[in-house]
């Protein structure tokens, strides 16, 4: 890569060359011929399951590159290759599972030992970004478009169109917005399964729904401040903020299932879960209940939850949606929360001491200048 970068002085040309070099598997393997790396992208499913997919466009690049690597090159007119292209060409943002990928390799007599599966770095980065600060979980498709899987796309639609409305107050434009939202989420959540959706198209769909409901004055990409967009998930917020949001939009209140480091506070990720959960229940209430879409939205709540708190989250949700279930923290979970809160308190004390030191230094500098 450094040899390639040394050919250019202009940063823009370097970026273009890097994109072309890394964006084509055949070109890349011509420089690194000993092994092939195939990126794997997680794909969220119901019931906590996550499949791992490989873009079909990249599979079509891998096949000839792998066969050339093992000394058995294939013609572009090979019937097996053409059949794959014909079956996948309707949507290059489609993915296949690892099991399906292995079947393809077997059909072409490709040595699997020469191929290493690696997690997609853009998905890992944006997943952590979403968990910490909210945002949009996304990846780069083989054509370099920014895309997301259908669960993430549904959640983006939900946050853009549902949150910020009081759905208990029915009006003509709000009913139109509800119909548009459910139709859009149905398209993304059901009809586009196993595919990744262009994020720019998602924004266009959201804007179209706003036009139908006379919401043109609102930015489809804006995340209202009541969701604390941009703030760290493990920071804390006072419960009064939650109470105000719930009261302003007539949302249902649920218990704080993970306490904060001090009375009256909670982790921001807990706040986000409770706010979104309340809007999910309000939007899909009564005649508007849709079991599949509601399940998708509930599943997306786990995007906000740190790994150590997944079991707590599952039992908390079970206590809400299953009448026979109750929620109570175990001794081990209470200990884990207490230890995490102790670190927060210690961090706040250290920051307070640093702030005092900065103030002292500032005052000392002012005193010296006066003298």
ABEGO torsion letter per residue (X at the ends): XAAAAAABABAAAAAAAAAAAAABAAAAAAABAABBBBBBBBBBBBGGBBBBBBBAAAAAAAAAAAAAAAGBBBBAABAAAAAAAAAAAABAABBBBAAAAAAAAAAAGBBAAABBBBBBAAAAAAAAAAAAAEEBBBBBBAAGBBBBBAAAAAAAAAAAAABGBBAABBBAAAAAAAAAAAAAAAAAAAAABGBBBBAAAAAAAAAAAAAAAGAAABBAABBBAAAGBGBBAABBBBAAAAAAAAAAAGBBBBBBABBBABBGBBBAAAAAAAAAAAAAAAAABEAABBAAAAAAAAAAAAAABBAAAAAAAAAAAAAAABAABBBBBBAAAAAAAAAAAAAAAAAAAAAAAAAAAAAAAAAAAAAAAAX
